[in-house]
Amino acid sequence: MVTRTLGALATVTSCIQMVPQLYKTYTTRSVTDLSLYSLLLIFATNVLWALHGYFIADPSLFVAGLLTAAINATLILLYFKYQSY
């Protein structure tokens, strides 16, 4: 029971960890404080976790990896969109 609860909590926090940054970037249209290299590294990590979850047949790990990769991909797109502002 505790293990499943901790796993679910880790999945939720993993999925929402970059949402505040995404919101701030979208509303301010400023990427001056973001590191593209960090965003790319985080994205690659998310994709690797999703692949790992897929290959070990762990749906929560797979979904968490996909969701966080999607959020980070959006942040990377905003980085390129707003870097010229």
VENKA-V521287 format. One line per field, one symbol per residue. ss: DSSP state (2 for helix, 1 for strand, 0 for the rest). phi: phi as a letter, one per 30 degrees, with the letter a starting at -180 (. if undefined). psi: psi as a letter, one per 40 degrees, with the letter a starting at -180 (. if undefined). A space follows every 50 residues. Layout:
# VENKA-V521287
ss = ???
phi = ???
psi = ???
This chain:
# VENKA-V521287
ss = 02222222222222220022222222220000000222222222222222 22222000222222222222222222222222000
phi = .ddddddddddddddcdcdedddddddchbbdcccddddddddddddddd dddddchcedddddddddddddddddddeddcddd
psi = dddddddddddddddededddddddddefhedeihddddddddddddddd dddddefgdddddddddddddddddddddddede.
